[in-house]
């Protein structure tokens, strides 16, 4: 037997075992194998548990940092910049109007003065706040008699503008121009959900009687409310040498001479090299007012703020009082900016929207009126000398007759950078270029409420820069 191989010996021993002993032997072998497998699994689980614990610890650290960041963001959101009344030392305030009565928003005003009376014209928008954007609203215009900046009690009167065959035409964002013997009121005119934003001109006598309505055919503006090929608004108007002129764009500065029916006759287009305004694309604005050899106007622009909503800013610029109407100077930082600390309804953007200005030649002072957060109407008085001090000069006075020059060194002082950071919250060291979506985040705009119409870009037109074009 002892001459047998090891394997043969094991087999011989197993044959001598009883069935019960054999089963015990096999079970013990299986238990050892199972114990080894179990130990291996336990080691793997311990490793996974340690890894999971490390992940949880890291996640908690990230959450803690995120919560701190969120707290900082919300603190900044809640704090925001001061209300417009605290952004400047110039006299300013809100007009005393019945804001919120019957769910009415009274904003985006314009202003005029004639025959010893001063009038404020306000957009009166009644809104259904139970409906989600685009809101179901209806806008008309009201006028109020003013004593300086005080609303005369009981003076409110509606401007009975036509509602069209549909009885659904709305009128908003007015600008008014006194041509001497008539009043020219331009507005955005539209039918909610059906048409694009249309620019209409209402001609009235000085008893507020409507004499006619013109529909300037220019850009995407059609011959009537149904004929637009694009949204048109924010045009501003002025009289030059007895003729009506329209500013279609500020960037580039596009001025169009029109006939008495507001039909375009000549177009002038000039650029502004080395522009320092970085708060979004400039848009009209108040109608220009002539002071000396320049016209002065106040514009708005916007940049993204919060959840697709924009913050609007107000600035001022001037241009030559002669063709081609080159821009001579402009503010480089906002005069006022929209603030969450002014009254805001629903989820509207933060807005300062200038729509008119008057110039007091005796006191040499600009009175500017503007909409506040698509809810209220405000005013500010700016001495002319102080306004000049806020503006960068692009065309020096001695260079105004040199047609081959369109820019020059700045000669006036600018506001300190510290004030820029305090008022606007801007990081002057941040060179990131933010795309300007302009009115895309403006739920008060007609095109934002037009859910059915498509919006093709206006047809491009041929034009010569800084030169006269042929009659259109």
Helices and strands as residue ranges (DSSP letters): H 6-16, H 19-79, G 84-86, E 92-94, G 101-103, E 104-114, E 117-128, E 136-147, E 150-151, E 157-159, E 169-178, E 183-191, E 198-204, E 210-214, E 236-240, E 243-249, E 253-258, E 264-270, E 283-284, E 289-291, E 294-306, E 309-320, E 327-331, E 336-337, E 352-360, E 365-372, E 376-383, H 384-389, E 391-393, G 397-399, H 417-424, G 438-441, H 446-449
